[in-house]
Amino acid sequence: MEFATKCLHGGYEPKNGEPGALPIIQSTTFKYDSTEQVAKLFDLEAAGFFYSRLANPTVDNVEKKIAALEGGVGAICTSSGQAACLISLMNLCKAGDHVVACSNLYGGTINLLAVTFKRFGVEITFVDQNKSNAELQQYFRPNTKAVFGETIANPSTDVLDIERIAKLAHDNGVPFIIDNTFATPYLCRPIEFGADIVMHSTTKYLDGHALGVGGVLVDSGNFDWTAHADKFPEFVEPDESYHGCIYTKAFGKAAYIVKARAQLIRDLGCLQSPQNAFYVNLGIETLPLRMEQYCKNALTVAKFLASHDKVKAISYPGLEGDASHALAQKYLRDGKSSGVISFVLKGGRDAGARFIDSLKMVSLEVHVADIKSCVLHPASSTHRQLTDEQLAHAGIDAGSIRLSVGLEDVNDTIADLKQALDQA
Ligand SMILES: *Cc1c(COP(=O)(O)O)cnc(C)c1O
């Protein structure tokens, strides 16, 4: 099936007489006839549902659809994008381990890695992703367990050189995890360029209507855990909590994603709710149409902003001359670059605040990649915990404005931006 067809028919395949729309199975539990059947489920010897903290039929269908869209062997829908990021790394790391992360990341991710993971005893080194692989090599340690980056960085919009970073990770015997939130699998399928694990905040374009917070984790099935058994013993040694199950033996290519569910979703309890999975599925049904229009509208807005005399700098990979333009041509569908634009006004932080406060239709919201246009000042909100140095590292000017262009008639969006720029 082609991409747009998978968006509609992937995952849920109704049989004769069953509902055409994905049913919401709003049930915590599932009834069985014998203790033997339940025991097999607990030992991971049979597939099935027994408790919605671990798996649920509605969520399972959406996981199958997203795995198909990304080209992975399996997926887990989580309660938030943050939870997906947490699980993606916890499935690989324990106290005493180390991760190399690209510094151009979502502020919440930087905080999760730099503060919470550090508290757990996992150290993160944030590196400038634009340095050469030879320079980046020096940051790897014997205890490094993963490399982490974003396809299109939030909010700098820098596009990651996925193939190059994947090679760097693989040369060091570790998987490459990528946050594909802004690109969505419609614009980029990182697995095709060598990423091993893909995650999303489904809160953004996948849900698409700003209804539910959620995340997803997808396993490519391509990383060879057995070949790196010294680094990842938990994949190749018996898990006593499942009567000695060896994930690579029992589940082959799906070892990572099964282990993540069996150990971490079980223990931490952050599966997406069936209701929210239903919303994500509904959003995905129209993802190709929406992404096309976001990209078209944002390019029009980016061109308008780039030629405005109050705008000092603008980042949008779809613009010719943008620092990420060449990478966007390589990694994003037809070079299309999502609806997110980052720009700085000549008047800096104060002019930015006046601009945002003068907007009438475009809303000031702590959100991005939304169906309605919205703006945010990252330095005072999503990236507020960062020091000026970390801000600069993440590619953010203290006066940067993040604009998420929605699906309104683009002439209305530009008219609103224009009048607010006049006030700035
Ligand atoms: C929003 C966002 C997250 C966090 O997702 P939540 O659903 O808010 O937990 C992670 N990565 C990126 C790129 C995001 O934009």
The ligand as an ORCA input file, in Angstrom:
! r2SCAN-3c Opt
* xyz 0 1
  C       6.186     18.472     22.010
  C       7.412     17.737     21.687
  C       7.879     16.699     22.512
  C       7.208     16.332     23.804
  O       5.963     15.781     23.554
  P       4.716     15.870     24.577
  O       3.658     15.153     23.812
  O       4.445     17.304     24.820
  O       5.136     15.152     25.810
  C       9.002     16.020     22.119
  N       9.654     16.333     20.992
  C       9.248     17.325     20.181
  C      10.013     17.628     18.941
  C       8.117     18.056     20.492
  O       7.720     19.055     19.689
*
